[in-house]
Structure formats: C-alpha cells, structure tokens
Amino acid sequence: MFVRPHKTVSKNKHKQVQQQHTSGNAVRYTASEETKSIGFKIPYPVLLLVAAVFVVYFSAFSFGYTELDDTIFIKEFRAYNEDIRNLITAFTRGLFDAVKDPYYRPLFSDVMILNYQVSGDSPAGYHFVNVLLHVLSVVLLFRLCSRLGISKLHSFLLALIFAVHPVLAQAVAWIPGRNDTMLAVFVLSFFLQSIEYAADGKTKNLLLSGLFLLLAYFTKETAVFAAPAAFMFLVLYRGISWNSKEMIPQYVIWIVCFGIWYLVRHMATIQSSGIGSARSFEDFIHRLPVIIHYIGKIVLPFNQSVFPTQQDTVVYYGIAAAILLLVAVLLHKTGNRKAVLGATGVFILFLMPALLVPDELNQQTFEHRLYLPMLGLLLLLPQTILLQNKLSDKQLTMAVVGICVLYAALNIRHQQHFESPLSFWSQAVESSPNSAYANMMLAARLDKSEGQRSEELFRKAYALNPKEKYLNFYMAEMLQKKDSVLASEPYLLAEKKISDYVQCDFYMARVALVKNDKAGAIVFLQQYLKRDRYNPMANNNLLLLLMDMQRPEEAKGQASRMRQMGMDVPPSISRQLGM
C-alpha cells in the first residue's frame, strides 16, 4: 500500500523543509519528523479514503426508516416536498412546523426536497446521499489537514479515522443526520478558503469563504461557531497575527454573513429556542459532564447508543479518555502549546450547541452532534506522542490502520441498529432504559406483535415521565383497544394540553359516543378533519353522525367533500340526501 523511494534526502534538503514549514510562525513539524514522512508516500490517498467509506457504510444502502424524524421529513412532508417552490419557502418558516418551531434549517429542507424529487418515499436514495456527504467531508478533512501543515501521511491517517469512526455512524446511517454532514461540508470548505486567503490574499478565496460560511449558517445553527473556530485555526494553529492584513477582511466577511443570516432568520416565522434564559443557563451547567461523555465516545467508543441520555451514559470511559489525551499531550514535550489550545478550542466551540440546547427542547445527547467537534480532537493528535513518537512511518501506519479496523467493526455493528424502527428503538431502550420516550416508542412498535410487553413498556414510560409528549395519547389508545373507553378520557385531555396531538380529537369522539353525546362527537370529528381531512374513517363517521342527528344540509356538505376527495359515499345515504 505504501512505497519508499530509493533516493535519499540530504541534510541541506531537510533544513530547507524545516525552514519552509516554520515560516510565518505556523504550526509545522520538526526536521526529523518531516524526514520520516518524506520517505513514505501514499498512493491515491483520496481513492483509498473514499473506498474505506463505501466499504464501512455499504450495508446502510439497504436500511429503512428509524421512525425518529425521518418519516416526518419524507412521508409526512410528502405534499411539501412535492412542491419545488418550497425551496424558497423553506427560508421563511421553521423546520418541523411553519410557525411553532425553534429550528431554522432551510438548506436541510431544500436538500430533502431535492432528494424527494429523485427518491420519493424510498429510503435507499436518502441513505445514498448521506454516504456521499460523508465522503465529501472525509476528503475535505484530508485537504484541510494537509493545508494546515500536517504531513500527508498523518493527514491521511486522521481522515481515515474520521471516515470509519463508529461515533459518527448516526450522522451517516440515520437520514436526518445529514444535517451535520452537510454542515461539515460547508464549514470545512469555509476553513479551506479562509486558509487560502490568509496565504495568498486572493479576493476569490475571501468571497468563497463567505459563500460557504453563509451556506453553513442556513444549514444548522451550529455554524455560529464556525467563524470563532476559523480564528482558532488561523491565529493559534497557523500562527497568523490576529490583527494582520490577512485577518481584517475576513472579520468583515464573517460579520456580514452573520448579519445576513440573522436578518433572514429574524424575518422567518419561527419561535424562540429559549437559549439565553435563566433555565437555559441551569441546563448548561447540568450538561457540562456531557463533555467528558463525548470525549469517551470518541477515544473509547464502546458504549454507543442510538438515543443516548446523560443519565444513562457512564462516565468512566470519558475520564479514562481525557486522562489518556492529557498524558499524550504532556509526553510530547516539543509540541506546540498554541496548537493544542487551538484544537481544544475548536472541539469545545462546536460542542457548545449540545450544551446550550434547553432540556425542554431536547434532552438527548445524540452522537451525530460530534461530527464537527471531532475535528478538534483529531487535530490535537499531531501535537501528542500518539503520532509524534519513535515508530517508523510504516509501524505507525500499521498501528493506526489496526485501530481503524477495530473502529470499522464497531461502526458496522452499531449501524445495524439503524436498519429498522424495531432494531432502532430496541437498542434505544437497551442503552437508555430511563428514557420515557424510548420506552414509549418501542412499546408502540411492539403493540401488534407483543401486546403484553408493549403494555409493560407503556406503563414504565408513564412512571418515568407522565408528561412525555405523545405518551398520554398512547396510554389512551391502549385503554380504548381494551374497551376501557371512559378511562382513556383523562389521558386524552392531558395530551391535548401537552402537545395538542391531532389524533386526540378522533379518540375523544369515541369517548363522546360512549357518553351518548353525539353532538359532542360531531364537534370532535370536525376539529380532527380540519387537520387531517383525508382520513376516510373519520369522514365516514362524521357523515353517519350527521345523518343520525337529522342534520341533512350539513350531511350533504360532508358527502360533497368526501366525493371531491375521491371517497365513496354509501348509495343509501346518497339517495336519502337526493344526491
């Protein structure tokens, strides 16, 4: 795989290399370190990295849905995705809901719309795009490492770790995880153009850096930390003076891009995320141990979860990993401390959104959020004894490739949990047993096949958190299936207060019928059909109730609406209504 040239390199050439790579106070290798890499070349490194991604993620092409957000973006948003005009509309609304949503990610919506034009409801096309986005990120990372002055061999090894690492499996194997891979493509491109501009001062690179930063902003809110991370790279990792002529124009571009994004976002119909409130600060303090959890999952990825929670994540892997990294930095006595600070700063900056998100918005510590933060820890490795040691290039390569084989095996095994809803939520409950939501979702998927276990999981979820969104509805549905219709009413009313879930009105209509309140049942069905007008059972029930209550004009209007939607109206009712 690797070859050595027969030609030797003179001492004078070594000195030239050292001078070239230490000019401008940039972070570079010493002469002895460069000597090792000069004699060890990688044939077709990009091709090898692409092949590694496709080998590791080949099974993902056959995966279905997990029923965590993916079915919302593809199946429930079918009508939205079919209308190509929504490529523009996405910039004016929230992600999940047009007006009741704090998430603003228009480019993610646009990519889903474009993907739908080709793939429709078939998940295979979405998984293929996810893998391609990961390939792009890996290649861009390889280029970034090389541009930062890291040797070609080390750049390749760092990109290879990124390509196969199991903690990134969720970002690739889970369809909505593409939000992070898309963000990485734009952020890495932004970094590359910023570095190019700092080196050559070309206006083209400055404008391209602004374009990619703007695209990152409209992909995910995490992009607000991209410019500070670029500062870390340029000033600390590359050694460029913060007030140099190479930096001032970049500051201007960064401010302009933020202003454009902030203005467009402000004009969109979205809700406040709650970040910045007193409760948000309390949640931030509570989430600080997540940093240790995440470090453990990167260095020692043996406790992965598709639906991780802070409560159910053990801390000892993280403590061991943090100690290992600290020792590795300290043992490399000639390492550049500014570069260590810069790489650590990049890791913390990109991890901030996971710490700042309010608990009421999202309580999970998802692993796909590590996609960009991992960049910081990878760039820390060249400043540690883990890469800077007495091993020959061949020995080091064999050691790292061996670790990557282990990581790849863990990745492939973990990927299988994303194959189907049952495999996904089974692993969610196994790894996060104290998550009410995970227990609820698995219970719903076992409802038809394992009724007894399903009921046990529903009751466990309710004991864990009786205010979990949708849980009261599931409890009510379970009771109605057991003909305990009246007992379901308190749960339905509770769910209406918590989430105003549309299905509650449908089941409340049955409660009203059991109470012999036919007029009330009509009201509930009418409310339901305002939000789900194509439900044939609800339409038919409403028509029958209107006939039973002797309200012919309303029944005639209902029958007309049903025919317009292509639904059958019983011939006997049509005759009675004179239609």
PLY file of the C-alpha trace (Angstrom):
ply
format ascii 1.0
element vertex 579
property float x
property float y
property float z
element edge 578
property int vertex1
property int vertex2
end_header
0.00 0.00 0.00
2.89 2.37 0.78
6.21 2.59 -1.06
9.61 4.10 -0.24
11.67 5.88 -2.92
15.24 4.75 -3.32
16.57 8.28 -3.49
17.87 9.68 -0.17
17.37 13.22 1.03
20.35 15.38 2.00
20.74 17.24 5.28
20.54 20.53 3.40
17.21 19.46 1.95
15.99 18.65 5.49
16.93 22.15 6.60
15.04 23.63 3.66
11.96 21.64 4.60
12.19 22.85 8.16
12.56 26.46 7.07
9.63 26.20 4.65
7.34 24.69 7.23
8.14 27.02 10.10
7.94 30.32 8.24
5.28 32.74 9.41
5.12 31.15 12.87
2.74 28.50 11.50
2.45 25.16 13.25
4.71 22.68 11.43
6.80 19.62 12.05
10.43 19.49 13.06
13.12 18.41 10.60
13.30 14.88 11.99
9.53 14.47 11.78
9.45 15.70 8.19
12.31 13.35 7.28
10.16 10.37 8.31
7.27 11.39 6.09
9.38 12.35 3.07
10.34 8.72 2.53
6.85 7.31 2.85
4.27 8.12 0.20
0.63 7.17 -0.04
-0.61 6.07 -3.47
-4.04 7.51 -4.28
-4.92 8.63 -0.72
-8.26 10.17 -1.72
-9.30 7.00 -3.54
-8.38 4.91 -0.50
-10.43 7.16 1.80
-13.47 7.01 -0.50
-13.16 3.22 -0.69
-12.98 2.98 3.11
-16.24 4.93 3.49
-18.11 2.80 0.96
-16.85 -0.45 2.47
-17.84 0.54 6.01
-21.23 2.01 5.07
-22.21 -0.41 2.31
-24.91 -2.04 4.43
-26.56 1.35 5.07
-27.85 1.42 1.47
-30.41 -1.26 2.36
-31.62 0.37 5.59
-35.17 1.60 6.02
-36.56 4.24 8.36
-35.97 4.51 12.12
-39.20 6.46 12.72
-37.27 9.16 14.55
-37.88 12.29 12.46
-37.02 10.59 9.13
-40.64 9.61 8.41
-41.68 13.16 9.27
-39.31 14.74 6.75
-40.12 12.25 3.99
-43.57 10.71 4.45
-45.47 13.30 6.49
-43.94 16.14 4.44
-44.81 14.41 1.15
-47.04 17.21 -0.12
-44.49 19.83 0.98
-41.61 18.01 -0.73
-43.53 17.59 -3.98
-43.83 21.35 -4.46
-40.48 22.59 -5.80
-41.47 26.16 -4.91
-40.85 25.28 -1.28
-37.12 25.54 -1.99
-37.73 29.26 -1.41
-40.46 28.85 1.21
-38.03 26.94 3.46
-36.21 30.21 4.19
-39.37 31.77 5.62
-40.50 29.09 8.10
-39.43 26.67 10.83
-38.13 23.19 10.10
-40.82 20.90 11.57
-43.65 23.42 11.74
-44.19 26.59 9.77
-44.77 28.76 12.86
-44.37 26.65 16.03
-40.75 25.61 15.69
-37.45 26.99 17.03
-35.36 25.10 14.45
-34.39 27.13 11.37
-32.58 24.95 8.81
-33.74 25.88 5.30
-30.92 24.23 3.35
-31.58 20.93 5.10
-35.22 21.21 4.00
-34.11 22.07 0.46
-31.85 19.03 0.20
-34.69 16.82 1.42
-36.99 18.35 -1.21
-34.45 17.73 -3.98
-33.80 14.21 -2.70
-37.56 13.57 -2.77
-37.76 14.55 -6.45
-35.48 11.61 -7.25
-36.17 9.08 -4.48
-39.77 9.67 -3.46
-40.61 7.65 -0.34
-37.86 5.08 -0.91
-35.24 5.39 1.88
-32.43 3.93 -0.28
-31.88 7.20 -2.17
-31.64 9.18 1.06
-29.10 6.77 2.55
-27.01 7.00 -0.63
-26.91 10.81 -0.39
-25.92 10.54 3.29
-22.93 8.37 2.41
-21.89 10.75 -0.39
-21.97 13.69 2.03
-19.73 11.74 4.41
-17.32 11.02 1.54
-17.13 14.74 0.77
-16.45 15.56 4.42
-13.67 12.99 4.65
-11.95 14.29 1.51
-12.26 17.90 2.66
-10.82 16.98 6.06
-7.83 15.35 4.35
-7.26 18.53 2.37
-7.67 20.72 5.45
-5.13 18.73 7.47
-2.62 18.97 4.62
-3.27 22.70 4.26
-2.67 23.18 7.99
0.85 21.84 7.54
0.25 18.31 8.78
2.24 15.73 6.84
0.49 13.83 4.05
0.78 10.56 5.94
-0.67 11.97 9.15
-3.38 13.81 7.20
-4.37 10.53 5.60
-4.44 8.69 8.93
-6.54 11.39 10.59
-9.01 11.38 7.69
-9.13 7.57 7.79
-10.06 7.63 11.48
-12.80 10.14 10.67
-14.03 8.00 7.75
-14.65 4.83 9.77
-15.16 6.06 13.33
-18.23 4.45 14.94
-19.33 7.56 16.87
-20.12 9.19 13.51
-22.34 6.32 12.36
-25.51 8.12 13.41
-24.70 11.11 11.23
-24.42 8.80 8.21
-26.78 5.85 8.81
-29.66 7.97 10.20
-31.23 10.02 7.40
-31.76 13.28 9.42
-28.10 13.01 10.46
-27.23 14.58 7.12
-27.79 17.96 8.77
-24.39 17.52 10.42
-22.62 16.08 7.36
-23.96 18.92 5.21
-22.80 21.41 7.81
-19.35 19.81 7.84
-19.05 20.06 4.05
-19.73 23.80 4.15
-17.67 24.50 7.29
-14.63 22.56 6.07
-14.87 24.36 2.71
-15.07 27.67 4.60
-11.94 26.78 6.60
-10.03 25.84 3.45
-10.91 29.08 1.66
-10.07 31.13 4.77
-6.64 29.49 4.97
-6.09 30.01 1.23
-6.92 33.70 1.56
-4.58 34.08 4.54
-1.82 32.52 2.46
-2.36 34.19 -0.93
-4.61 37.19 -0.29
-6.80 36.44 -3.34
-10.23 38.07 -3.34
-11.72 34.95 -4.89
-10.83 32.90 -1.80
-12.24 35.58 0.50
-15.57 35.64 -1.34
-15.75 31.84 -1.48
-15.11 31.66 2.25
-18.06 34.00 2.78
-20.28 31.91 0.49
-19.51 28.67 2.30
-19.98 30.31 5.70
-23.38 31.61 4.61
-24.38 28.15 3.38
-23.31 26.73 6.73
-25.47 29.27 8.58
-28.56 28.27 6.62
-27.86 24.58 7.23
-27.70 24.48 11.04
-27.41 26.95 13.91
-24.09 25.39 14.97
-22.50 27.45 12.20
-22.43 30.49 14.52
-19.30 28.91 15.99
-17.61 28.38 12.61
-16.02 31.85 12.44
-14.60 31.64 16.00
-13.26 28.19 15.10
-11.61 29.63 11.99
-9.99 32.25 14.23
-8.58 29.41 16.35
-7.16 27.75 13.25
-5.62 30.86 11.73
-4.29 32.59 14.85
-3.40 29.69 17.14
-2.89 26.72 14.83
-1.34 28.62 11.89
0.30 31.36 13.94
-1.09 34.32 11.96
-1.29 37.58 13.88
-4.87 38.39 14.88
-4.61 41.99 13.59
-2.69 41.28 10.39
-3.81 42.39 6.95
-4.78 38.78 6.20
-7.30 38.75 9.04
-9.11 42.12 8.93
-11.01 41.45 5.65
-12.03 38.06 6.98
-13.54 39.64 10.09
-15.63 41.87 7.82
-16.87 38.90 5.79
-17.73 36.97 8.96
-19.78 39.87 10.34
-21.61 40.42 7.04
-22.51 36.73 6.74
-23.80 36.61 10.30
-25.85 39.75 9.67
-27.46 38.33 6.52
-28.34 35.06 8.26
-29.65 36.81 11.36
-31.85 39.17 9.32
-33.36 36.40 7.16
-33.89 34.19 10.20
-35.50 37.05 12.11
-37.98 37.55 9.25
-38.94 33.86 9.26
-41.94 32.58 11.24
-40.13 30.66 13.99
-40.31 30.55 17.77
-37.56 31.37 20.24
-35.38 28.39 21.17
-35.15 29.50 24.81
-31.37 29.75 24.67
-30.20 32.60 26.88
-32.90 32.25 29.51
-32.16 31.56 33.18
-33.43 28.00 32.74
-31.12 27.55 29.76
-28.13 28.51 31.92
-29.16 25.94 34.53
-29.43 23.30 31.80
-25.96 24.30 30.55
-24.39 23.73 33.98
-26.22 20.42 34.27
-24.92 19.32 30.85
-21.22 20.08 31.42
-20.39 16.40 32.22
-21.52 15.62 28.65
-18.11 16.92 27.51
-16.46 14.03 29.34
-19.05 11.59 27.94
-18.33 12.75 24.40
-14.55 12.52 24.79
-15.02 8.94 25.96
-17.17 8.10 22.96
-14.53 9.44 20.58
-11.47 7.78 22.11
-13.09 4.63 23.55
-16.31 4.14 21.55
-17.66 1.09 23.36
-20.87 2.46 24.90
-22.74 3.85 21.94
-26.45 4.49 21.80
-28.87 5.47 19.06
-30.80 7.51 21.63
-28.32 8.44 24.39
-29.23 10.32 27.54
-26.95 11.95 30.06
-28.47 9.89 32.87
-27.74 6.53 31.22
-24.25 7.32 29.86
-21.39 6.05 32.03
-18.60 8.50 32.80
-15.60 6.22 33.31
-14.85 5.86 29.58
-14.71 9.64 29.32
-12.46 10.05 32.36
-10.06 7.41 31.05
-10.04 9.01 27.59
-9.44 12.53 28.96
-6.51 11.29 31.08
-5.07 9.47 28.06
-5.22 12.59 25.90
-3.71 14.78 28.63
-0.82 12.37 29.16
-0.29 12.11 25.39
-0.02 15.91 25.13
2.34 16.25 28.11
4.65 13.46 26.93
5.21 15.24 23.62
7.39 17.95 25.13
8.19 19.64 21.81
4.54 20.04 20.85
3.15 23.48 20.06
1.04 24.61 23.00
-0.83 27.21 20.94
-1.85 24.48 18.51
-3.05 22.36 21.43
-5.11 25.30 22.66
-6.47 25.93 19.16
-7.51 22.32 18.55
-9.11 22.09 22.01
-10.90 25.37 21.39
-12.35 24.07 18.12
-13.64 20.96 19.92
-15.31 23.00 22.67
-16.75 25.59 20.28
-18.51 23.04 18.08
-19.72 21.18 21.16
-21.39 24.28 22.59
-24.78 23.80 20.87
-25.14 20.38 22.52
-24.57 22.07 25.88
-26.76 25.10 25.27
-29.92 23.40 23.98
-32.63 23.64 26.67
-33.82 20.37 28.23
-37.43 21.20 27.34
-36.39 21.34 23.68
-34.22 18.22 23.58
-32.79 16.05 26.36
-30.80 13.61 24.24
-27.01 13.69 23.88
-27.04 12.46 20.29
-23.77 11.21 18.84
-24.28 12.82 15.44
-23.57 16.13 17.19
-19.93 15.02 17.44
-19.41 15.19 13.68
-17.78 18.64 13.73
-16.41 18.66 17.30
-14.38 15.54 16.47
-12.37 17.70 14.08
-10.81 19.45 17.09
-9.68 16.23 18.77
-8.29 14.86 15.52
-6.19 17.99 15.02
-4.95 17.60 18.59
-3.33 14.23 17.78
-0.38 15.65 15.75
0.58 17.55 18.92
0.71 14.38 21.02
3.02 11.42 21.44
0.34 9.29 19.82
1.55 10.49 16.41
4.90 12.06 17.32
6.94 9.10 18.56
9.86 6.85 17.66
7.82 4.50 15.50
8.72 4.42 11.82
6.08 5.60 9.39
5.32 2.02 8.47
4.91 0.95 12.09
2.77 3.97 12.88
0.60 3.34 9.82
0.08 -0.29 10.77
-0.87 0.71 14.32
-3.39 3.35 13.20
-4.84 1.11 10.49
-5.26 -1.61 13.13
-7.21 0.81 15.31
-9.28 1.84 12.28
-10.14 -1.81 11.56
-11.44 -2.10 15.13
-13.35 1.17 14.77
-14.79 0.00 11.44
-16.01 -3.26 13.00
-17.66 -1.35 15.84
-19.18 1.02 13.28
-20.66 -1.75 11.13
-22.10 -3.44 14.22
-23.61 -0.20 15.51
-25.02 0.70 12.10
-27.34 -2.31 12.19
-29.36 -0.58 14.90
-30.47 1.95 12.26
-31.83 -0.74 9.94
-35.48 -0.59 11.05
-37.75 1.01 13.67
-37.72 -2.15 15.78
-33.92 -2.51 15.81
-33.54 1.22 16.48
-35.92 1.53 19.42
-34.88 -1.82 20.90
-31.31 -0.55 21.16
-32.59 2.80 22.45
-34.31 1.10 25.38
-31.35 -1.20 25.99
-28.83 1.65 26.12
-31.11 4.30 27.69
-33.51 2.37 29.95
-34.51 5.52 31.85
-35.76 7.32 28.75
-39.54 7.56 28.82
-39.58 8.44 25.13
-37.51 5.40 24.10
-39.72 3.04 26.13
-42.82 4.63 24.65
-41.58 4.36 21.05
-40.58 0.70 21.42
-43.92 -0.08 23.07
-45.77 1.45 20.11
-43.84 -0.75 17.69
-44.49 -3.90 19.70
-48.20 -3.15 20.03
-49.34 -5.73 17.45
-46.67 -8.40 17.88
-46.03 -8.42 21.64
-49.06 -6.89 23.34
-48.11 -7.76 26.90
-44.59 -6.36 26.67
-45.91 -3.32 24.86
-48.27 -2.55 27.76
-45.46 -3.03 30.27
-43.25 -0.58 28.39
-46.03 1.99 28.14
-46.62 1.81 31.88
-42.88 2.01 32.57
-42.63 5.10 30.36
-45.56 6.70 32.17
-43.91 6.02 35.54
-40.70 7.65 34.28
-42.36 10.78 32.89
-46.15 11.17 32.76
-45.73 14.42 30.79
-43.72 12.87 27.96
-45.04 14.14 24.64
-47.50 11.69 23.00
-47.31 9.24 25.93
-50.75 10.12 27.32
-52.19 9.55 23.85
-50.62 6.09 23.66
-51.95 5.27 27.12
-55.43 6.34 25.99
-55.19 4.34 22.76
-54.14 1.26 24.74
-57.15 1.62 27.02
-59.56 2.11 24.14
-58.29 -1.07 22.49
-59.16 -2.85 25.73
-62.66 -1.24 25.60
-61.88 0.97 28.60
-63.06 3.98 26.64
-64.15 6.21 29.51
-60.90 5.51 31.37
-59.00 6.92 28.36
-60.55 10.39 28.62
-58.19 11.87 31.28
-55.18 10.78 29.23
-56.57 12.31 26.03
-57.31 15.62 27.76
-53.81 15.62 29.26
-52.25 15.01 25.83
-54.25 17.85 24.29
-52.70 20.18 26.86
-49.19 18.83 26.33
-48.99 18.53 22.55
-52.48 19.12 21.10
-51.89 15.93 19.09
-54.45 15.73 16.28
-55.38 12.08 16.95
-56.72 13.01 20.39
-59.84 14.54 18.80
-60.52 11.34 16.87
-60.44 9.24 20.06
-62.35 11.88 22.05
-65.18 11.45 19.55
-65.46 7.82 20.63
-65.49 8.88 24.30
-68.38 11.25 23.49
-70.30 8.44 21.76
-69.93 6.16 24.78
-71.38 9.01 26.83
-74.21 9.22 24.28
-73.10 12.76 23.42
-73.48 12.59 19.63
-73.32 16.36 19.21
-70.00 16.40 21.07
-68.70 13.56 18.90
-69.54 15.60 15.78
-67.58 18.58 17.14
-64.52 16.44 17.86
-64.61 14.85 14.40
-64.96 18.24 12.72
-61.95 19.53 14.68
-60.00 16.46 13.71
-60.82 16.76 9.99
-59.65 20.36 9.91
-56.13 18.99 10.44
-56.38 15.55 8.79
-59.05 15.94 6.12
-58.22 12.76 4.19
-58.95 10.22 6.95
-61.72 8.01 5.42
-62.95 6.57 8.73
-63.30 9.98 10.34
-65.12 11.34 7.28
-67.49 8.39 7.15
-68.22 8.52 10.90
-68.98 12.23 10.69
-71.37 11.64 7.78
-73.22 8.88 9.67
-73.50 11.02 12.82
-74.88 13.98 10.86
-77.49 11.70 9.29
-78.32 10.18 12.69
-78.77 13.65 14.21
-81.03 14.62 11.28
-78.85 17.45 10.01
-79.32 16.88 6.25
-77.75 20.11 4.97
-74.55 19.52 6.90
-74.61 15.86 5.84
-74.98 16.89 2.18
-71.97 19.22 2.52
-69.95 16.43 4.13
-70.90 13.98 1.38
-69.86 16.50 -1.29
-66.46 16.99 0.36
-65.95 13.24 0.52
-66.68 12.84 -3.20
-64.29 15.69 -4.06
-61.54 13.82 -2.19
-62.35 10.62 -4.07
-64.06 8.86 -1.15
-67.11 6.63 -1.57
-70.44 7.75 -0.16
-72.84 4.88 0.68
-75.57 4.70 -2.02
-78.34 4.58 0.59
-77.16 7.90 2.08
-76.83 9.46 -1.38
-80.44 8.55 -2.10
-81.63 9.98 1.22
-79.82 13.23 0.52
-81.07 13.36 -3.06
-77.56 13.40 -4.49
0 1
1 2
2 3
3 4
4 5
5 6
6 7
7 8
8 9
9 10
10 11
11 12
12 13
13 14
14 15
15 16
16 17
17 18
18 19
19 20
20 21
21 22
22 23
23 24
24 25
25 26
26 27
27 28
28 29
29 30
30 31
31 32
32 33
33 34
34 35
35 36
36 37
37 38
38 39
39 40
40 41
41 42
42 43
43 44
44 45
45 46
46 47
47 48
48 49
49 50
50 51
51 52
52 53
53 54
54 55
55 56
56 57
57 58
58 59
59 60
60 61
61 62
62 63
63 64
64 65
65 66
66 67
67 68
68 69
69 70
70 71
71 72
72 73
73 74
74 75
75 76
76 77
77 78
78 79
79 80
80 81
81 82
82 83
83 84
84 85
85 86
86 87
87 88
88 89
89 90
90 91
91 92
92 93
93 94
94 95
95 96
96 97
97 98
98 99
99 100
100 101
101 102
102 103
103 104
104 105
105 106
106 107
107 108
108 109
109 110
110 111
111 112
112 113
113 114
114 115
115 116
116 117
117 118
118 119
119 120
120 121
121 122
122 123
123 124
124 125
125 126
126 127
127 128
128 129
129 130
130 131
131 132
132 133
133 134
134 135
135 136
136 137
137 138
138 139
139 140
140 141
141 142
142 143
143 144
144 145
145 146
146 147
147 148
148 149
149 150
150 151
151 152
152 153
153 154
154 155
155 156
156 157
157 158
158 159
159 160
160 161
161 162
162 163
163 164
164 165
165 166
166 167
167 168
168 169
169 170
170 171
171 172
172 173
173 174
174 175
175 176
176 177
177 178
178 179
179 180
180 181
181 182
182 183
183 184
184 185
185 186
186 187
187 188
188 189
189 190
190 191
191 192
192 193
193 194
194 195
195 196
196 197
197 198
198 199
199 200
200 201
201 202
202 203
203 204
204 205
205 206
206 207
207 208
208 209
209 210
210 211
211 212
212 213
213 214
214 215
215 216
216 217
217 218
218 219
219 220
220 221
221 222
222 223
223 224
224 225
225 226
226 227
227 228
228 229
229 230
230 231
231 232
232 233
233 234
234 235
235 236
236 237
237 238
238 239
239 240
240 241
241 242
242 243
243 244
244 245
245 246
246 247
247 248
248 249
249 250
250 251
251 252
252 253
253 254
254 255
255 256
256 257
257 258
258 259
259 260
260 261
261 262
262 263
263 264
264 265
265 266
266 267
267 268
268 269
269 270
270 271
271 272
272 273
273 274
274 275
275 276
276 277
277 278
278 279
279 280
280 281
281 282
282 283
283 284
284 285
285 286
286 287
287 288
288 289
289 290
290 291
291 292
292 293
293 294
294 295
295 296
296 297
297 298
298 299
299 300
300 301
301 302
302 303
303 304
304 305
305 306
306 307
307 308
308 309
309 310
310 311
311 312
312 313
313 314
314 315
315 316
316 317
317 318
318 319
319 320
320 321
321 322
322 323
323 324
324 325
325 326
326 327
327 328
328 329
329 330
330 331
331 332
332 333
333 334
334 335
335 336
336 337
337 338
338 339
339 340
340 341
341 342
342 343
343 344
344 345
345 346
346 347
347 348
348 349
349 350
350 351
351 352
352 353
353 354
354 355
355 356
356 357
357 358
358 359
359 360
360 361
361 362
362 363
363 364
364 365
365 366
366 367
367 368
368 369
369 370
370 371
371 372
372 373
373 374
374 375
375 376
376 377
377 378
378 379
379 380
380 381
381 382
382 383
383 384
384 385
385 386
386 387
387 388
388 389
389 390
390 391
391 392
392 393
393 394
394 395
395 396
396 397
397 398
398 399
399 400
400 401
401 402
402 403
403 404
404 405
405 406
406 407
407 408
408 409
409 410
410 411
411 412
412 413
413 414
414 415
415 416
416 417
417 418
418 419
419 420
420 421
421 422
422 423
423 424
424 425
425 426
426 427
427 428
428 429
429 430
430 431
431 432
432 433
433 434
434 435
435 436
436 437
437 438
438 439
439 440
440 441
441 442
442 443
443 444
444 445
445 446
446 447
447 448
448 449
449 450
450 451
451 452
452 453
453 454
454 455
455 456
456 457
457 458
458 459
459 460
460 461
461 462
462 463
463 464
464 465
465 466
466 467
467 468
468 469
469 470
470 471
471 472
472 473
473 474
474 475
475 476
476 477
477 478
478 479
479 480
480 481
481 482
482 483
483 484
484 485
485 486
486 487
487 488
488 489
489 490
490 491
491 492
492 493
493 494
494 495
495 496
496 497
497 498
498 499
499 500
500 501
501 502
502 503
503 504
504 505
505 506
506 507
507 508
508 509
509 510
510 511
511 512
512 513
513 514
514 515
515 516
516 517
517 518
518 519
519 520
520 521
521 522
522 523
523 524
524 525
525 526
526 527
527 528
528 529
529 530
530 531
531 532
532 533
533 534
534 535
535 536
536 537
537 538
538 539
539 540
540 541
541 542
542 543
543 544
544 545
545 546
546 547
547 548
548 549
549 550
550 551
551 552
552 553
553 554
554 555
555 556
556 557
557 558
558 559
559 560
560 561
561 562
562 563
563 564
564 565
565 566
566 567
567 568
568 569
569 570
570 571
571 572
572 573
573 574
574 575
575 576
576 577
577 578
